[in-house]
Amino acid sequence: MPEIGRSELRDIATRLYDRAMELDSLCFGDFTLSSGQKSTYYFDGRMLSTDPEGADLISKAFSAAIDDAGAEAFGGPTVAAVPIVGALALRSQLDGKKRTGFFVRPEQKEHGAGKQIEGNLQPGMRAVAFDDTVSTGGALLSAIDAVEAFGCEVVMVMAILDRHQGGGGELERRGIPFFKLWESTPEGKVTIAV
């Protein structure tokens, strides 16, 4: 697959935004988030990542970022990362890329093999971690910690939407590059970030 240029990446992010609006995956109004904070918009990333066109667009953009990072593996926290991992795994196969997917449970399982990280991640791999949305980054940062404790290097973080609520600042503090397709202003306006 030919590399995606900046202009094409912006076109993908813009079409993904339009698709989110078509699906009511991105809604504007008055919302209370799981953190208890108030917001003038709500983004349901799973609605977008389980949509065929949405999954295709996300995987195109994220695949280009994974190429740029030189990563061998990709994944993130359950539940949001799971459909994206599936789309990226398929795209990797179709594009002839030697990469593997994984997802990270909030805690290690107490049954079966007792895994916290599911998939084919191997110690020593360069990995990209992602979530559909980064707010404070709690689940994503925990997933990064688990991947690093497993013996891998997280070389980039990706998200569809950066809410600018502290998660990006923590990634910067840790020295991990952050690729995002959209970002929001303090006033709640969602804009294209690439």
KOLLOVEX-361666 format. One record per atom (N, C-alpha, C, O): residue in three letters; x, z, y. Coordinates in steps of 0.001 Angstrom, whole numbers, padded with zeros to 6 digits, always signed. Last residue first. Example, Ala and Ser with C-alpha at 12.3 -4.5 7.8 and 13.67 -1.06 7.14 Angstrom:
KOLLOVEX-361666
Ser+012850+007080-002250Ser+013670+007140-001060Ser+012900+007870+000030Ser+013409+008039+001138Ala+013190+007800-005690Ala+012300+007800-004500Ala+013200+007800-003300Ala+014236+008465-003319
//
This chain:
KOLLOVEX-361666
Val-005203+012210+016625Val-004085+011326+016240Val-004008+010131+017179Val-003136+009276+017020Ala-007440+013643+017363Ala-006130+014252+017614Ala-004949+013345+017288Ala-003812+013666+017634Ile-010533+013280+018931Ile-009596+012693+017985Ile-008195+013179+018344Ile-007805+013130+019511Thr-012447+016287+019623Thr-011805+015029+020003Thr-010877+014556+018878Thr-010493+015328+017999Val-015150+018255+020439Val-014318+017802+019326Val-013789+016419+019666Val-014552+015498+019958Lys-015637+020925+022599Lys-015664+019462+022494Lys-014685+019058+021392Lys-013526+019471+021407Gly-015562+023653+023075Gly-016272+023161+021901Gly-016401+021660+021811Gly-017201+021161+021020Glu-013985+024728+024994Glu-015402+024534+025342Glu-016222+023979+024168Glu-017442+023855+024268Pro-011452+024595+023928Pro-012093+025913+024017Pro-013592+025815+024350Pro-014366+026715+024024Thr-011671+021623+021807Thr-011270+022307+023040Thr-011910+023697+023050Thr-012818+023957+022261Ser-010593+020709+018533Ser-011628+021086+019488Ser-011003+021781+020691Ser-009961+022429+020597Glu-009458+017765+016810Glu-009255+019119+017325Glu-010360+019428+018318Glu-010985+018524+018873Trp-008749+015699+013943Trp-009554+016084+015108Trp-009124+017464+015560Trp-008515+018227+014810Leu-006609+015464+012150Leu-007314+014261+012603Leu-008118+014520+013867Leu-008171+013674+014760Lys-003332+016862+012002Lys-004787+017019+012088Lys-005407+015743+012621Lys-004812+015035+013433Phe-000498+018387+010759Phe-001156+017093+010967Phe-002661+017320+010968Phe-003202+017908+010032Phe+002088+020422+011491Phe+000628+020448+011333Phe+000050+019100+011738Phe+000100+018715+012906Pro+005111+021787+010078Pro+004413+020751+010855Pro+002926+020716+010495Pro+002549+020949+009347Ile+006061+025108+010146Ile+005462+024086+009279Ile+004739+023061+010151Ile+003833+023432+010898Gly+007101+027424+011293Gly+007903+026205+011313Gly+007376+025103+010410Gly+008143+024255+009953Arg+005663+029698+011649Arg+006331+029541+010356Arg+007186+028277+010280Arg+007916+028081+009309Arg+004616+029152+014149Arg+005515+030297+014004Arg+006312+030201+012708Arg+007485+030571+012663Glu+002905+027050+013412Glu+004048+026784+014298Glu+005077+027907+014178Glu+006277+027643+014112Leu+001053+028514+011942Leu+001823+027453+011280Leu+003066+027122+012102Leu+004150+026935+011550Glu+000036+030111+013986Glu+000756+030746+012882Glu+001579+029717+012118Glu+002693+030018+011688Gly-001208+028142+015533Gly-000126+028934+016106Gly+000702+029620+015031Gly+001925+029705+015143Gly-003221+027300+013795Gly-002167+026366+014182Gly-000960+027083+014773Gly+000180+026680+014541Gly-004839+029636+013740Gly-004172+029140+012536Gly-003022+028203+012855Gly-001956+028303+012247Gly-006064+030095+016257Gly-004937+030904+015827Gly-004184+030382+014619Gly-002992+030659+014480Gln-008061+028294+016796Gln-008415+029719+016810Gln-007312+030577+016206Gln-007581+031666+015698His-008426+025444+016818His-007577+026140+017790His-007979+027606+017933His-008207+028097+019039Arg-009647+023996+014861Arg-010523+024674+015821Arg-009750+025407+016913Arg-010358+025939+017842Asp-008882+020984+013586Asp-008220+022204+014059Asp-009108+022804+015141Asp-009303+022209+016200Leu-010034+019069+010897Leu-010343+019668+012198Leu-009529+020926+012436Leu-009490+021822+011593Ile-008691+018186+008617Ile-009541+017247+009344Ile-009710+017770+010764Ile-009553+017020+011727Ala-005242+018994+008155Ala-006646+019378+008283Ala-007408+018229+008921Ala-006850+017417+009659Met-002142+019921+006599Met-003069+018918+007121Met-004463+019520+007221Met-004819+020432+006475Val+001270+020835+006744Val-000118+021252+006578Val-000990+020193+007222Val-000637+019630+008258Met+004379+020411+005029Met+003414+020011+006052Met+002066+020619+005705Met+001760+020881+004542Val+005927+021530+003108Val+006617+020744+004132Val+005686+020250+005233Val+006144+019731+006251Val+006466+024193+001175Val+005368+023558+001898Val+005970+022873+003114Val+006460+023529+004034Glu+008204+024266-001803Glu+008362+024247-000353Glu+007164+023525+000263Glu+006878+022380-000087Cys+007709+026516-004592Cys+007635+025209-003938Cys+007848+025361-002439Cys+007690+026447-001882Gly+007437+028887-005988Gly+008741+028219-005982Gly+008738+026836-005371Gly+009663+026056-005600Phe+005317+030515-005795Phe+005432+029773-007056Phe+006750+029001-007136Phe+007136+028521-008202Ala+005423+031254-003184Ala+005801+032258-004180Ala+005988+031619-005555Ala+006739+032135-006383Glu+004375+028886-002085Glu+005784+029225-001850Glu+006276+030272-002846Glu+007415+030197-003308Val+001740+029122-002990Val+002532+027950-003360Val+004027+028240-003177Val+004842+027875-004025Ala+000955+031520-001738Ala+000936+031417-003205Ala+001811+030258-003682Ala+002540+030394-004664Asp+001184+030831+000987Asp+001991+031927+000447Asp+002082+031837-001079Asp+003151+032049-001652Ile-000783+028840+001092Ile+000619+028492+001356Ile+001535+029566+000767Ile+002538+029251+000126Ala-003056+030428+000641Ala-002703+029374-000316Ala-001239+028967-000150Ala-000533+028772-001139Ser-002989+031983+002962Ser-002866+032636+001652Ser-002470+031631+000579Ser-001650+031932-000289Leu-003428+029968+004825Leu-002155+030696+004847Leu-001929+031443+003539Leu-000798+031525+003059Leu-006068+029240+004102Leu-004965+028267+004021Leu-003613+028975+003982Leu-002748+028611+003186Ala-007531+031539+004658Ala-007486+031013+003286Ala-006310+030053+003108Ala-005642+030065+002074Gly-006844+031843+007575Gly-006713+032861+006535Gly-006561+032320+005128Gly-005566+032607+004463Gly-007041+030327+009886Gly-006117+029885+008842Gly-005984+030835+007667Gly-005094+030656+006836Thr-008751+030454+011939Thr-007683+031454+011945Thr-006653+031141+010873Thr-005522+031624+010933Ser-009237+027332+011257Ser-009657+028231+012342Ser-008551+029268+012499Ser-007527+028992+013123Val-009182+024211+010037Val-008305+025353+010276Val-008842+026100+011490Val-008893+025567+012598Thr-010895+022436+007499Thr-010909+023002+008845Thr-009897+024131+008918Thr-009764+024917+007980Asp-010104+021593+004988Asp-010875+020663+005818Asp-010869+021111+007277Asp-010841+020281+008186Asp-006616+022033+004337Asp-007978+022551+004313Asp-008788+021573+005142Asp-008223+020802+005919Phe-003467+021733+002567Phe-004498+021332+003523Phe-005789+022103+003315Phe-006017+022728+002279Ala+000038+021246+002060Ala-001159+022077+001901Ala-002193+021643+002939Ala-001842+021237+004047Val+002405+019490+000256Val+001599+019492+001469Val+000362+020331+001160Val-000281+020148+000126Ala+005593+020250-001242Ala+004132+020183-001247Ala+003569+020120+000164Ala+004160+020619+001122Arg+008171+019595-003381Arg+007816+019592-001949Arg+006320+019336-001888Arg+005830+018335-002412Met+008905+021645-006263Met+008279+020487-005610Met+008115+020717-004105Met+007949+021840-003631Gly+009819+023988-007390Gly+010810+023076-006812Gly+010210+021872-006107Gly+010926+021145-005420Pro+007438+024308-010021Pro+008410+024920-009113Pro+009437+023888-008650Pro+009865+023029-009420Gln+004661+022027-009957Gln+005830+022554-010664Gln+006779+023209-009650Gln+006911+022713-008531Leu+001225+021388-010323Leu+002306+021796-009435Leu+003427+022425-010261Leu+003180+023244-011146Asn-001069+020420-011560Asn+000240+020134-012146Asn+001403+020442-011221Asn+002460+019819-011326Gly-003695+022899-011564Gly-003184+021547-011380Gly-001797+021443-011973Gly-001393+022272-012789Glu-004165+025940-009813Glu-004637+025014-010840Glu-004117+023620-010535Glu-004099+023203-009378Ile-002942+029075-009268Ile-002789+027680-008859Ile-003175+026797-010035Ile-002591+026890-011115Gln-003490+031287-010742Gln-004033+031251-009393Gln-003984+029813-008872Gln-004868+029382-008131Lys-004215+031809-014241Lys-003590+031073-013141Lys-004280+031349-011800Lys-005482+031607-011740Gly-004803+032771-016818Gly-004520+033694-015723Gly-003878+033047-014506Gly-003079+033680-013816Ala-005656+031300-018908Ala-004212+031309-018676Ala-003820+032208-017506Ala-002633+032386-017232Gly-008425+033401-019489Gly-007744+032137-019788Gly-006248+032266-019593Gly-005637+033229-020058His-008776+035792-016762His-009061+035280-018099His-008309+033966-018298His-007639+033480-017387Glu-008410+036416-014172Glu-008187+037504-015122Glu-008484+037073-016548Glu-008449+037900-017459Lys-006681+034352-011823Lys-007751+034545-012804Lys-007390+035696-013734Lys-006219+035922-014042Gln-005600+035433-008635Gln-005233+035013-009982Gln-006398+035298-010932Gln-007025+036355-010855Glu-007624+034434-005837Glu-006902+035433-006630Glu-006559+034832-007986Glu-007159+033848-008418Pro-008493+032080-004646Pro-008219+033243-003794Pro-007406+034321-004516Pro-006608+035029-003902Arg-006695+029242-006056Arg-007796+030214-006081Arg-007460+031377-005147Arg-006287+031640-004880Val-005667+026139-005010Val-005287+027543-005099Val-006536+028416-005031Val-007321+028342-004085Phe-005028+022996-006622Phe-005775+023846-005707Phe-005477+025296-006017Phe-005088+025645-007131Phe-003236+019858-006689Phe-003457+021234-007132Phe-004462+021893-006201Phe-004716+021393-005105Gly-001827+016656-007665Gly-002687+017538-006900Gly-002791+018924-007506Gly-002476+019137-008676Thr+001121+014638-007355Thr+000174+015415-008139Thr-000628+016347-007231Thr-000160+016765-006172Arg+002597+011348-007335Arg+002272+012631-006706Arg+001257+013346-007571Arg+000608+012734-008420Lys+003764+008500-007113Lys+004046+009561-008087Lys+003853+010913-007407Lys+004813+011541-006961Lys+001589+005809-006405Lys+002410+006919-005880Lys+002571+007972-006967Lys+001611+008297-007665Gly-000060+003585-006718Gly+001197+003658-007460Gly+002141+004745-006968Gly+003359+004618-007099Asp-002534+003550-005609Asp-001442+003070-004758Asp-000083+003129-005454Asp+000933+002769-004860Leu-004066+004681-007624Leu-004347+003299-007241Leu-003221+002698-006404Leu-002971+001495-006467Gln-002962+007316-007600Gln-002888+006456-008794Gln-003062+004988-008407Gln-002273+004143-008830Ser-003642+008161-005014Ser-002242+008130-005437Ser-002061+007207-006638Ser-001122+006413-006685Arg-006443+008080-005127Arg-005728+007171-004216Arg-004264+007062-004625Arg-003699+005969-004585Leu-006864+010168-006996Leu-007261+008802-007317Leu-006520+007801-006434Leu-006023+006788-006927Ala-005858+012301-005484Ala-005291+012002-006807Ala-005621+010569-007201Ala-004756+009839-007686Leu-007533+012260-003243Leu-006109+011950-003079Leu-005440+011623-004412Leu-004556+010769-004469Ala-009970+013027-004414Ala-009860+011732-003738Ala-008401+011319-003582Ala-008067+010149-003769Gly-009248+015602-005396Gly-009719+014544-006289Gly-009570+013163-005679Gly-009103+012234-006338Val-008609+016911-003004Val-007582+016752-004041Val-007985+015625-004991Val-007156+014788-005349Ile-011125+016902-001836Ile-010061+016119-001202Ile-008925+015893-002194Ile-008338+014811-002228Pro-012596+018654-003430Pro-012958+017229-003409Pro-011879+016349-002772Pro-011741+015179-003131Val-010887+021088-002972Val-011119+020483-004290Val-011561+019020-004212Val-010948+018188-004880Ala-010672+022323-000500Ala-009638+021357-000887Ala-009996+020569-002138Ala-009459+019481-002349Ala-012863+024128-000312Ala-012772+022964+000570Ala-011785+021911+000095Ala-012033+020718+000270Val-012759+026379-001741Val-013498+025293-002340Val-013220+024001-001560Val-013336+022905-002111Thr-009417+026702-002663Thr-010785+026392-003075Thr-011706+026925-001987Thr-011354+027927-001364Pro-006689+025524-000590Pro-007558+026575-001120Pro-008901+026035-001608Pro-009446+025072-001069Gly-004744+022666-001695Gly-005127+023710-000758Gly-006074+024683-001412Gly-006249+024678-002630Gly-002398+019888-002020Gly-003506+020749-002414Gly-003786+021803-001371Gly-003162+021840-000311Phe+000140+017856-003453Phe-000800+018119-002374Phe-001921+019013-002884Phe-002339+018906-004037Ala+003522+016746-004007Ala+002295+017421-004426Ala+001432+017721-003207Ala+001926+017827-002085Glu+005692+015603-002893Glu+005394+015212-004271Glu+004057+015770-004745Glu+003518+015327-005760Ala+006347+014350+000435Ala+005888+015373-000518Ala+005575+014768-001875Ala+005239+013590-001992Gly+007183+013152+002800Gly+008008+013027+001602Gly+007641+014041+000533Gly+008507+014535-000189Ala+005710+013005+005075Ala+006328+014301+004768Ala+007260+014229+003564Ala+008044+015149+003333Asp+004720+010416+004954Asp+005622+010781+006051Asp+006373+012073+005755Asp+007534+012224+006136Asp+003010+010694+002712Asp+004155+009775+002678Asp+005185+010170+003732Asp+006379+010249+003441Ile+001143+012438+003838Ile+001943+012891+002692Ile+003176+012008+002546Ile+004269+012509+002284Ala+000023+010747+005752Ala+000763+011930+006200Ala+001647+012475+005079Ala+002766+012923+005329Ala-001225+008892+004067Ala-000187+008432+005002Ala+000664+009610+005477Ala+001884+009489+005593Ser-003066+010582+002829Ser-002031+009937+002024Ser-000887+009446+002906Ser+000282+009568+002539Phe-004768+011234+004944Phe-003921+012279+004373Phe-002788+011676+003529Phe-001677+012205+003518Ala-006012+008699+005368Ala-005247+009360+006428Ala-004285+010393+005854Ala-003114+010427+006233Lys-007182+008220+002830Lys-006283+007233+003469Lys-005391+007922+004496Lys-004172+007749+004493Ser-008785+010489+002439Ser-007650+010259+001548Ser-006686+009210+002113Ser-005479+009311+001888Ile-010679+010146+004494Ile-009806+011333+004481Ile-008576+011055+003628Ile-007454+011349+004038Leu-011882+007726+003635Leu-011201+007806+004927Leu-010230+008991+004974Leu-009098+008854+005438Asp-012962+008460+001116Asp-012032+007336+001235Asp-011219+007436+002523Asp-010002+007251+002504Ala-014691+010537+001819Ala-013564+010816+000920Ala-012513+009718+001021Ala-011315+010000+001014Gly-016538+009061+003403Gly-015754+010155+003971Gly-014522+010454+003143Gly-013428+010608+003686Glu-017634+007347+001490Glu-016870+006793+002611Glu-015997+007869+003248Glu-014844+007612+003593Pro-018775+009313-000357Pro-017804+008289-000758Pro-016983+007711+000399Pro-015761+007600+000292Asp-018763+012774+000417Asp-019377+011480+000711Asp-018368+010381+000348Asp-017199+010502+000713Thr-017284+015011+000249Thr-017973+014596-000977Thr-018764+013301-000780Thr-019369+012795-001725Ser-016346+015406+002811Ser-015365+015086+001768Ser-016002+014725+000432Ser-015323+014184-000440Leu-018718+016024+004254Leu-017960+014806+004562Leu-017016+014418+003414Leu-016899+013239+003081Met-019510+018408+003182Met-020490+017329+003271Met-019787+015983+003493Met-020215+014949+002980Arg-017261+019929+003594Arg-017604+019536+002221Arg-018631+018409+002211Arg-018613+017555+001324Gly-017265+020467+006344Gly-016291+019530+005793Gly-016617+019060+004398Gly-016298+017929+004033Asp-019311+020943+008689Asp-019403+021147+007248Asp-018517+020106+006585Asp-018961+018994+006298Phe-019016+022413+011748Phe-018492+021314+010939Phe-018560+021713+009481Phe-017947+022699+009070Tyr-020773+023082+014674Tyr-020537+023477+013290Tyr-020064+022240+012532Tyr-020640+021159+012661Tyr-020538+024336+018068Tyr-020609+023276+017073Tyr-020361+023855+015692Tyr-019821+024951+015543Thr-020292+026477+019640Thr-021221+025454+020130Thr-021281+024256+019186Thr-021980+023279+019456Ser-020222+029736+018142Ser-019642+028413+018354Ser-020720+027458+018849Ser-021899+027605+018526Lys-019270+033154+017692Lys-020245+032152+018125Lys-019522+030832+018377Lys-018357+030815+018774Gln-018037+034936+014839Gln-017854+034331+016151Gln-018957+033315+016424Gln-019501+032701+015505Gly-018305+035649+012244Gly-019156+036355+013194Gly-019038+035795+014603Gly-019840+036134+015473Ser-017012+034167+010421Ser-016221+035236+011044Ser-017061+036105+011966Ser-016614+037159+012420Ser-018833+032200+009903Ser-018666+033248+008890Ser-017864+034424+009430Ser-018014+035550+008955Leu-020508+031639+013102Leu-019590+031292+012020Leu-019450+032455+011042Leu-019899+033566+011325Thr-023470+030680+014490Thr-022661+031852+014188Thr-021825+031508+012963Thr-022359+031133+011919Phe-024256+028229+016997Phe-024025+028621+015609Phe-023242+029921+015554Phe-022454+030227+016449Asp-026014+025989+018885Asp-025552+027377+018864Asp-025461+027841+017420Asp-026459+027850+016699Gly-024730+022660+018933Gly-025809+023597+019226Gly-025238+024995+019304Gly-024101+025178+019741Phe-023886+019889+016884Phe-023680+020635+018118Phe-024931+021445+018430Phe-026052+020980+018220Cys-022311+019081+013799Cys-023519+019316+014587Cys-023176+020145+015816Cys-022285+020993+015783Leu-021163+017193+011308Leu-020709+017764+012566Leu-021934+017851+013467Leu-022518+016837+013849Ser-022764+016241+009367Ser-021682+017118+008933Ser-021053+017818+010142Ser-020482+018901+010013Asp-024683+014338+009664Asp-024935+015669+010242Asp-023948+016702+009698Asp-024268+017885+009586Leu-023845+011845+008964Leu-024229+012748+007869Leu-024722+014113+008363Leu-025132+014950+007559Glu-023126+010757+011426Glu-024197+010128+010648Glu-024739+011059+009564Glu-025936+011065+009279Met-020953+012420+012076Met-022166+012470+012902Met-023352+011864+012147Met-024462+012393+012216Ala-019154+011595+010122Ala-019583+012997+010171Ala-020863+013150+010985Ala-021751+013921+010620Arg-018789+008963+010935Arg-019457+009230+009655Arg-019933+010674+009591Arg-021010+010945+009059Asp-017382+009380+013321Asp-018694+008723+013357Asp-019479+008998+012072Asp-020686+009236+012115Tyr-015066+010532+012201Tyr-015881+011287+013160Tyr-017296+010698+013209Tyr-018283+011431+013146Leu-014156+008336+010748Leu-014508+009572+010041Leu-015391+010453+010923Leu-016353+011051+010442Arg-013587+006577+012834Arg-014665+006228+011897Arg-015108+007470+011116Arg-016298+007640+010849Thr-011430+008044+013956Thr-012635+007760+014745Thr-013811+007410+013835Thr-014920+007901+014048Ala-009560+008046+011893Ala-010066+009326+012399Ala-011355+009134+013192Ala-012266+009959+013114Ile-009131+005254+011707Ile-009655+005995+010556Ile-010270+007312+011024Ile-011373+007664+010605Asp-008035+004739+014244Asp-009284+004077+013846Asp-009943+004808+012672Asp-011163+004966+012642Arg-005682+006241+014020Arg-006688+006623+015033Arg-008043+005999+014695Arg-009080+006647+014839Leu-004437+004726+012064Leu-004749+006125+011793Leu-005811+006635+012768Leu-006721+007368+012383Glu-004048+002349+013428Glu-004953+002358+012286Glu-005365+003784+011933Glu-006508+004025+011547Ser-002195+003260+015360Ser-003471+002683+015784Ser-004491+002711+014640Ser-005655+003053+014850Arg-000021+004079+013771Arg-000722+005053+014627Arg-002103+004551+015036Arg-003066+005317+015059Gly-000187+002473+010490Gly+000341+002684+011833Gly-000522+003660+012618Gly-001616+004024+012186Ile+000439+003018+007140Ile-000597+003027+008176Ile+000064+003327+009514Ile+000786+004314+009653Glu+002221+000840+004947Glu+002120+002063+005726Glu+001066+001909+006817Glu+000837+000818+007341Pro+000596-000860+002210Pro+001399-000867+003430Pro+001187+000440+004205Pro+000125+001058+004132Met+000846+000000-001187Met+000000+000000+000000Met+000885+000000+001241Met+001831+000783+001318
//
